[in-house]
Amino acid sequence: MAVNDTDERLRQAVEDHKAGRYDQAAAGYQVVLAAEPRNARAAHFLGVLTLQGGRIDEAAELLARAVAESPDWHDARNNYGVALREQGRVSDAIEQFRTVTGALPNEFNPRNNLAAALLIAGDTAGAIEAGEAAHRLDAEHPEPLLTIATALLLRHDPEGALGRIAHVLARQPENERAVALYRTAMSRIVQPWHFPMMNDHLRNEAYEAAIRRAVTPDALVLDIGTGAGLLSMMAARAGARQVVTCEMTGPVAAKAQQIIAANRLQDRITVFNKPSHALTVGADLPERADVLVSEVFDSDLLSEGVLSTLEDAHARLIKKGAKIIPQAASAMVVLAGGDQLKAMVHVDRAAGFDVGMFNQFMPERFVFDGQRFKFDWLSEPAAALSFDFRRTRYPHDQQIVEIKAARSGLCLGVVQWLRIDLDDTTVFENRPDTPPEFPSGWMHSLYTFAPPIEVRAGQTVRLIAGHSRQFPYFRFAGLTD
């Protein structure tokens, strides 16, 4: 084929390509390449078509040929990087994208492609940096923001991710990737225990009974840990003149405001999106509160920072002698055994092999749902750690707790749950033997003895029970007859 004929055939193939006549375009590029195997334009355009058709390896070979013939053709190099990325050769793709972005720092596509490749490679910091650069080049394009959001989720920053996702959804509410990432971010921000907690009518009844006894018509109530606003609305329904509540998590605080408004209580309840440590009297609170309501307990009692929260509230936010709901709480424990529990934390033989040495890694704490996961109660319950929330300080503490075994068996440790004294009248416990039809947002914890110990009925297990303010601990200290 003469040179002029080749040029004309390539021109026609490009026209077909632009017009969407892809089969004719591909046929034209193939004719040109048969005549001129080193024709970079034909190799590039056919490579792009082949890449769009999903024939990745073939596309990569064609685009590699185009780059080899025209190393400074940045579009070809960028598309070659895409093909390499699709082949799984991510480091090679990153090299191509970096070459292009170095030559064309103000071009969106290679910068966006670089961000996506860095994310695939696990370089979340690099993906965020490249994604931000791409976003600056095209603020309306969703992909850089969604790449950044994904990287932030991988870096355990769901709230940061949510801001980028919301930006995309404001413009493209049907963007499937954004919708999926939104659900992922929200599921990490709003923990699933909120749902069984609000459906725990025994807990709700206990809180409401104590709130009704504590609240008077002139009471200013402070609710720490708004959640959906349930306890604040109980306080308003009980007749409080004003309720101030705070919630650290932005989307949860915003949803609580909507729920409170839907229940027509917005004039009596004020929600602040901040931790209680950031509240100030005179700005957020008109004065120190008469009643403090809080529900900032994790399953282990302490790890949501209840002690520091209440110390700060006593020092700055509530009146001396204010009513505290709950007024006390305890970590209840029972000696525990049983084959089901043992299978979750201890091993002897597996598939006929002795693998007992793996017990060196026996978990210190195993969290489970004791309402559905049965175990053997080897003793009566005991209060291992107790806190009076009417006190103003909670220093580090450690004590010996003695628990008498009521039954013989292999003791794997102690199972722990919560006892919450709402006031002098009402007590709530999430005992593991509560029927499963009464859901609880709190789980149960096995604090293991390593190794497990054989106990006989009548023996006394000595337990070290203590806390580091943020976490409790329970350790075997000895066994006496």
C-alpha positions, 0 to 999 in steps of 0.5 A: 500500500502506497504511503498516501493510501496508508495515510488516507486509510488511517484518516478514514479509520479515525473518522469512523472511530470518532463517529462510533463506527468501531468495527470499521475503525478497527478494520482500518487500523489493522489494514494500516498496521499490516502495511506499516507495523510501526505506525504509532497512531494506528497501534495507539487507536486500535489499542484504545478500541481493544482496551474498551472491548476488554481484550486487555493483553492485546491492548497492552501490546498495541499500546506498548508498540505505540509508546515505543515508536513515539515515547513523547506521545503522552496520550499513548503513554497514559493509555498504556498505563491504563492497560498495565493497571488492568493487567495487574501490573500496577507498579509499571502503570504508576511509572507510566502515569508519573512520566506523563504527569511530570511532563503534563502537570496540568492534565487531569486524566493522567493525574486521576489515573495515577491516584487510582493506581496508587490506591490499588497499590495500597499507597493511600497517602500517595492516592490522596495527594494525587487525587487532591491534585486531580480534583484541583484540575477538575472540581466537578469530576467525581472520580478523584473525590471517590478515590480520596474517600476510599483511601480515607476509609482505608486509613480509618477516617470515615468522617473525612471520607464522608465529606468527599462522598457527600460532595459527589452525591450533591451533584450526582445522587445516583452515582453508584460508586458514591452510594456504595461508599456512603453506606460503607462510611456511614456503617463505620461512623454509626455503629450497628449496636445503636439499633439493638440498643434503641430496641432494648425496651428493658433498658429504655424503661429503666432509663425513663423510670429514673429520668421521670423521678429525677426531672422537675419542671425547673430542671436543666438536663445535660445529656452526654452522648445524644445518639438518636436523641432518645434520652433527651426526648425522655427528659423533655417528656418528663417535663424538663424546662430545657435539655442540652445534649452533645454528640461527637459524631457529626452525621449522628448529631444531624440525624438526632436534630431531625428526629427531635424536630419530627417529634416536635421537641426542637424548642426544648432540646438543643443538640451540639455536635461536639464532645462534652469536654468542649461544652462551656457554661455560659455559651452552650449551657446557660448554667450548670445542669441540675440533672446529668443523663449519660449513656457512654458505656461500651460492653466492657464498661469503660472504653468509651471514656466514661470516667474522664467524661464524668470527672469533667462534667462534675468539675465544669458542667453540673451543679454540686449535688446534681442528680446523676443518671445512672448513678453507679455501674459495675462490671459483673463477672462469673466463672465460666467454662463449657465446650462451646466457649473453649472452642473459641479461645483454646485448642488441644488437637486439630485434624489429629495433630497436637497444636496445643502450643498455639495456646500461647496466643490465647486471646486476653479478651473474647467478645461474644453474645452470651444471650445466644452463645451458651456457656457453663456458669461455674459460680454465682455472679460477683461485682468485680469493679464498681463505680459511684458516678456521684463521686468526682474523681476515679483514680486507677484502682486494683483489688482482689476479688474472691469468687467461690466455685459453685460447680466443678469444671475447666474454668476458662476465665470470667465472663463479664457484663454490665450492671447499671444502677440508674438510681436507688430504685431502678437497676438494669443488667445485660445478663448473659442469661437474659432471653434472646428475644430481649436484644441488647446493644451490649455484648459480653466478654470472656477475660481468659485465664491462660492457661485455663484452670480446673476448679472444684465446687467449693474452691475459691478463685482469687481474681485481680480486678482493676482498670486503667481508666479506659479499660478494665482487666481481670486476671487469675491470682490464685486458687484456694480450698 
